[in-house]
Amino acid sequence: MENKKLGSVALIGGGPAALFMLKEIVNQNLQVENIYIFEKNERLGVGMPYGKYGSCNEHLANVSANEIPELIYDVADYLSRNPTDDFPDYYINGKLNPYQVLPRLLLGNYLENQFHEYIKLALKLKIKVHVLTDTAVTDLLYDRKKENYKITITDDQVYDAEVVVICTGHYWPLTFEGKKKGWYDSPYPPSKFDQRTNFPVAIKGASLTAVDAVKTLSRLNGQYFYDDDKVSYVLNEDSKNFSIHLFSTGGYLPALRFHSESEPYSLSWSMTLDEIYDYKEKNNGFVALDYVFERNFKNPIRHSDPEFYEKIKDMTIEEFVEEMLSLRKELDSFTLFRAEYLEAKKSINRRKSISWKERLAAFSYAMNYPAKHFSAEDMLRLRKVLMPLISVIIASLPQESYKEIIALYEAGVIEHIQVDRDSHVDPHADTGAIYRYVDIQDKKHEHHYQLYVDGTGQQPLEFNDLPFEGLKDQGLISTGYLNFKDPNEGKKYVSEKSLHVKSDSNNSYYMQVKGLSINDYFQALDAFGNATKNLFIMAVPFIGGLNPDYSGLDFCDTASRRIVKFINQ
């Protein structure tokens, strides 16, 4: 882009992604006259997870205060300037434990405050900031003559902007919610659950989103009692038949938080663009997953835990995952859950990390950026082999949540059921859903639940899910894809409908992936594979195919830095 002062930048969405975009605009001194922030709800900075649309008081973040990317001032400073009695267990006598996970509502209050602080800084830089809350963007169109974007909002008003960054955050398309009583496509907002359920309920999934549903529904039907380190649970008299059935294909509950010795994340962990392009030039145009695994997992482990490194140094990715999952496969999920709690508790008490888990989480962050340069073969390996392990480990469930789940288990209220990959859920004729599955004993089941919640978490979305028809009609965005390194490998997958493998006129094979195509600066690519001028995608559900790790605030911080640096060059 030409090095001149921009007329306007529009942030579509006003949650955490927009906050970090504003941070980088200010910190990198981007020359812009106007910033427009369009937020469909009433608050800035909180998005879905950190406000009433994603949380109640009981819902916890999976990050502590010291793990939040740098903003104007940290959580402790924020609380000293804005004391509150709303979170007595986390802000005691004017002090905050920086290693303790935060309630999501408290984190939301902090992020909202920082958003407004950055607006003040932008105003000092003579940037006009236009905040439009309670304002949904309904469409985006590019005006080729004026070389700007037309942004249409709910009442058909139109705004112009030279640069658009889509920061819309979490998005759950509805299937049967609202049409079928007792069917919920997500646990959000938790306020929609307002009645006791004196019957078993089904929750699909067993990780953090499912835990949110467990926290909400269990409080409607009983009470937790806290005695020092011990938590117990008692059902209400009118909910004696309430129970929770968690369903998952892996059969694993989320790993717990442990003490981390290194910084939460670092830009230095990932390959630089120069390194990526140099590697591709020497390796037939692809970055190898095995190379990234060696670079960002094995090599750091060699220094942090030499003994563990000796065990795994010669293992392939497949062998490593099999080794790490072998114990999990042998133990009942709640037995393993208890064992992992004791391991994590020891790590925290001794302030000593569990090296391989810490480095695997770092690898997950680091591989995000070269991932769009993987071959289709390696992306399939990543999805099928590594991601099932990574998704369990990086969940980082807070110890407080563990104690509540174990209390439910000891009260006989919760059960975890491992199902086959062909299991499916259908709406029941009257209410709720029918869960059809085969268990680990190869026995078929078909159960009706009056209440069903999809707790699998944010899934990568498709091209057609994007709500801005103008971008689709003008060909300004396109579906993501990856090429096969070996055409013979691609040919094997053509008949698998779920993979969307196709060939071109040169008899090369490529695989469509979920969501939109983007370049290394998160710039949208058009239908011909060219970068779309001044259009950037930070909405992770819509770039999940090429951006497989959802690292929350870390992702927002890194992506926004890359985008603004590119605009500013």
ZIWOLIN-V616176 format. One record per residue. RES is the residue in one letter. OMEGA is omega in whole degrees, -180 to 180 (NA if undefined). D_CENTER is the distance of its C-alpha to the mean C-alpha in Angstrom with 2 decimals. Layout:
res: (RES:RES)
omega: (OMEGA:OMEGA)
d_center: (D_CENTER:D_CENTER)
This chain:
res: (M:E:N:K:K:L:G:S:V:A:L:I:G:G:G:P:A:A:L:F:M:L:K:E:I:V:N:Q:N:L:Q:V:E:N:I:Y:I:F:E:K:N:E:R:L:G:V:G:M:P:Y:G:K:Y:G:S:C:N:E:H:L:A:N:V:S:A:N:E:I:P:E:L:I:Y:D:V:A:D:Y:L:S:R:N:P:T:D:D:F:P:D:Y:Y:I:N:G:K:L:N:P:Y:Q:V:L:P:R:L:L:L:G:N:Y:L:E:N:Q:F:H:E:Y:I:K:L:A:L:K:L:K:I:K:V:H:V:L:T:D:T:A:V:T:D:L:L:Y:D:R:K:K:E:N:Y:K:I:T:I:T:D:D:Q:V:Y:D:A:E:V:V:V:I:C:T:G:H:Y:W:P:L:T:F:E:G:K:K:K:G:W:Y:D:S:P:Y:P:P:S:K:F:D:Q:R:T:N:F:P:V:A:I:K:G:A:S:L:T:A:V:D:A:V:K:T:L:S:R:L:N:G:Q:Y:F:Y:D:D:D:K:V:S:Y:V:L:N:E:D:S:K:N:F:S:I:H:L:F:S:T:G:G:Y:L:P:A:L:R:F:H:S:E:S:E:P:Y:S:L:S:W:S:M:T:L:D:E:I:Y:D:Y:K:E:K:N:N:G:F:V:A:L:D:Y:V:F:E:R:N:F:K:N:P:I:R:H:S:D:P:E:F:Y:E:K:I:K:D:M:T:I:E:E:F:V:E:E:M:L:S:L:R:K:E:L:D:S:F:T:L:F:R:A:E:Y:L:E:A:K:K:S:I:N:R:R:K:S:I:S:W:K:E:R:L:A:A:F:S:Y:A:M:N:Y:P:A:K:H:F:S:A:E:D:M:L:R:L:R:K:V:L:M:P:L:I:S:V:I:I:A:S:L:P:Q:E:S:Y:K:E:I:I:A:L:Y:E:A:G:V:I:E:H:I:Q:V:D:R:D:S:H:V:D:P:H:A:D:T:G:A:I:Y:R:Y:V:D:I:Q:D:K:K:H:E:H:H:Y:Q:L:Y:V:D:G:T:G:Q:Q:P:L:E:F:N:D:L:P:F:E:G:L:K:D:Q:G:L:I:S:T:G:Y:L:N:F:K:D:P:N:E:G:K:K:Y:V:S:E:K:S:L:H:V:K:S:D:S:N:N:S:Y:Y:M:Q:V:K:G:L:S:I:N:D:Y:F:Q:A:L:D:A:F:G:N:A:T:K:N:L:F:I:M:A:V:P:F:I:G:G:L:N:P:D:Y:S:G:L:D:F:C:D:T:A:S:R:R:I:V:K:F:I:N:Q)
omega: (180:-179:179:-179:179:176:-176:172:178:175:-178:-170:-176:-180:-178:180:179:177:-178:172:180:177:-177:175:180:-175:179:176:177:-178:-179:-178:-175:170:176:179:-179:-180:-174:179:-169:-175:174:170:-171:-177:175:-170:-166:176:-174:-180:179:-172:163:-176:-175:-174:-174:170:174:173:175:-175:-177:-179:-179:178:-174:173:-175:169:-171:-175:180:177:178:-178:177:178:-176:-177:-178:175:-174:-176:-172:-178:-174:-179:-170:179:177:-179:180:174:-174:-179:-179:179:-175:167:-175:180:176:178:177:178:179:-179:177:179:-178:176:-179:176:178:174:177:179:178:179:177:177:179:174:177:-178:-179:-177:179:175:-174:-175:178:174:-177:178:176:178:177:177:-174:179:-178:-178:173:-178:174:-176:-179:179:-168:-176:178:170:-178:176:178:175:178:-177:178:174:-180:-175:-169:173:-175:-179:179:175:-179:173:-178:179:-177:178:-177:179:177:179:-180:-178:174:177:-172:-11:-178:-179:180:175:-174:180:177:-177:-177:-180:178:177:180:175:177:-176:-179:180:-167:180:177:178:175:179:178:-179:-178:-174:-179:-180:176:-171:180:-177:172:177:-173:179:-174:-176:-175:177:176:-176:179:178:172:-179:-179:177:-175:-180:179:171:-178:174:175:179:175:-180:-179:-178:-178:168:-175:174:-175:176:176:-180:179:-176:-178:178:-175:176:-180:176:-178:-179:-172:175:173:179:177:179:179:-176:177:180:-179:-179:-177:-174:172:172:180:166:-177:175:180:178:-179:178:178:-176:-169:174:-175:-178:176:179:179:-178:-175:-178:-176:-179:178:-180:-180:-179:-170:-171:-177:-178:167:176:-179:180:179:-179:179:179:-177:-179:-175:179:-180:-179:-176:-173:169:-173:-179:174:177:179:178:-179:180:177:-180:177:-179:179:177:179:-178:-178:-178:-175:-179:-175:166:-163:-173:178:179:-179:177:176:178:178:-179:177:-173:-175:-179:-170:172:-174:-179:177:176:168:177:178:-178:177:176:177:179:-178:-172:-173:-172:-172:176:176:-178:-176:177:-173:-174:178:174:-178:178:180:180:179:176:-176:179:180:178:176:177:180:-180:177:180:-174:-175:179:179:-174:176:-175:179:-177:178:178:179:-177:179:176:177:-178:-176:-176:176:-171:171:178:180:-177:172:-177:-175:173:179:180:-180:179:175:-174:175:176:179:178:179:178:173:-179:-178:178:-178:178:175:-174:-176:176:-175:179:-180:-172:-176:-174:-179:179:179:-176:-179:179:-176:178:-179:177:179:176:175:180:171:176:-179:180:180:176:179:-179:-179:-172:-176:-176:179:-174:-176:-175:177:178:-178:176:178:-175:179:-177:170:-177:178:-178:173:177:-179:171:-170:177:-180:174:-175:179:-179:177:180:175:-177:-176:179:179:179:179:178:-173:169:177:-176:-176:175:-179:-171:179:-176:176:-174:180:-180:-177:-164:-178:177:-173:174:-176:177:178:-179:-177:-177:-177:-179:179:-180:-178:-177:177:179:179:-172:-173:NA)
d_center: (30.48:33.76:33.96:34.94:33.90:31.45:32.41:29.02:25.24:23.19:19.64:18.48:16.34:16.97:13.81:12.31:12.12:15.76:16.69:15.94:17.70:20.61:20.65:21.12:23.62:25.60:25.35:26.22:28.84:27.97:31.13:30.28:32.39:30.00:26.32:25.31:22.26:21.66:19.70:20.13:20.20:22.49:20.58:19.10:16.22:14.70:12.68:11.77:10.35:13.29:16.21:18.27:16.19:13.48:15.55:19.05:20.76:19.81:16.02:14.86:12.12:11.37:12.83:16.52:18.48:19.40:15.89:15.09:15.87:19.43:20.41:23.99:24.47:22.56:21.90:25.32:27.10:25.39:26.62:30.04:30.36:28.95:30.05:28.91:29.98:26.96:25.21:28.26:26.56:24.53:27.06:30.40:33.59:31.87:29.80:26.16:25.09:22.61:21.32:20.59:17.19:17.26:17.39:14.67:17.61:19.24:16.31:16.27:20.01:19.73:17.32:19.61:22.58:21.39:20.77:24.38:25.61:24.31:25.98:29.15:28.92:28.45:31.50:33.44:32.77:34.43:31.30:31.49:28.25:28.17:25.74:25.58:23.77:24.14:24.16:22.25:22.56:24.01:24.75:24.94:27.99:29.33:32.95:34.42:37.61:36.14:33.18:30.72:28.23:29.31:26.73:27.76:26.74:27.47:31.21:31.69:32.13:31.28:30.14:30.49:28.27:28.69:25.07:22.05:18.41:16.05:13.46:12.93:9.28:8.26:11.06:12.61:15.87:18.64:20.80:23.27:22.06:24.93:27.23:27.42:28.08:26.00:23.12:19.67:16.77:14.31:15.20:14.83:16.84:18.29:21.65:22.26:23.20:26.57:28.96:29.78:29.42:32.39:31.25:28.63:25.16:22.76:19.01:17.27:14.77:15.13:11.93:10.28:10.30:13.76:14.80:14.29:16.63:18.96:19.33:20.20:22.58:24.27:25.30:26.87:28.99:29.93:29.92:28.63:31.28:30.64:33.36:32.47:30.06:30.63:28.91:30.57:29.96:32.66:32.50:34.21:37.61:36.58:33.44:35.15:33.84:30.17:27.93:24.37:23.77:20.40:20.17:18.28:19.40:18.88:20.56:18.51:17.31:14.52:15.94:16.93:16.71:19.63:21.38:19.99:22.82:21.34:19.53:15.79:15.34:17.91:18.49:21.33:19.22:18.47:21.30:22.92:23.62:27.25:26.48:24.41:27.24:29.92:28.43:28.11:31.70:32.95:30.97:31.58:28.81:25.78:23.73:23.98:21.15:23.87:24.64:21.14:21.05:24.48:23.75:20.50:20.97:24.63:26.29:24.55:25.24:28.86:29.23:27.23:28.40:31.37:32.24:28.91:29.07:32.49:31.18:28.47:29.85:31.40:28.77:27.02:23.28:24.35:26.76:24.40:21.80:24.77:26.15:23.06:22.59:26.33:26.61:23.72:25.54:28.78:27.82:27.10:23.50:24.75:27.23:24.59:22.43:25.51:26.23:22.81:23.22:26.59:25.34:22.58:25.18:27.64:25.25:24.69:28.42:29.53:26.97:26.54:23.36:22.61:22.73:21.34:18.14:17.74:18.51:16.23:13.21:14.91:15.50:11.90:11.42:14.89:14.88:12.29:15.26:18.04:16.10:17.45:20.84:20.65:23.13:22.18:23.62:21.29:18.14:19.50:20.13:16.67:15.25:18.15:19.03:16.55:13.09:14.53:15.56:12.63:10.21:12.96:13.68:10.54:9.91:12.62:14.04:16.50:20.14:20.91:18.70:20.35:23.71:23.16:22.06:25.09:27.26:26.38:27.15:30.43:31.34:30.97:28.43:25.39:25.43:22.96:24.02:23.16:23.68:24.36:22.10:24.46:23.98:23.41:23.54:26.00:27.06:30.26:33.32:33.62:30.52:27.20:26.49:28.03:26.06:27.66:27.02:28.85:28.51:28.94:32.71:32.63:33.63:32.67:31.49:31.28:30.48:30.42:28.14:28.95:25.38:22.30:18.62:15.80:13.28:11.37:8.07:6.53:8.65:9.56:12.44:15.97:18.30:20.20:17.39:17.46:19.78:21.87:24.80:26.67:24.32:24.66:28.40:29.10:27.36:25.26:22.06:21.90:20.03:18.59:20.73:21.72:25.33:26.83:28.74:31.32:32.54:33.80:30.34:29.14:32.20:31.28:28.11:29.72:30.67:27.21:26.13:22.48:22.14:23.91:25.99:28.80:31.62:33.15:36.79:36.86:35.90:32.60:29.60:26.06:22.99:20.97:17.20:14.69:14.38:16.33:18.19:17.76:19.70:19.08:19.09:16.48:19.62:19.89:22.43:25.08:26.70:28.88:26.21:27.27:25.16:25.24:26.86:24.89:21.84:18.40:14.94:12.01:10.24:7.31:8.07:11.51:11.36:9.33:12.79:13.70:10.50:9.18:6.97:3.54:5.69:5.56:9.31:10.38:9.01:10.66:13.70:14.24:13.75:15.95:18.49:18.90:19.30:21.86:23.67:24.16:25.40:27.62:29.28)
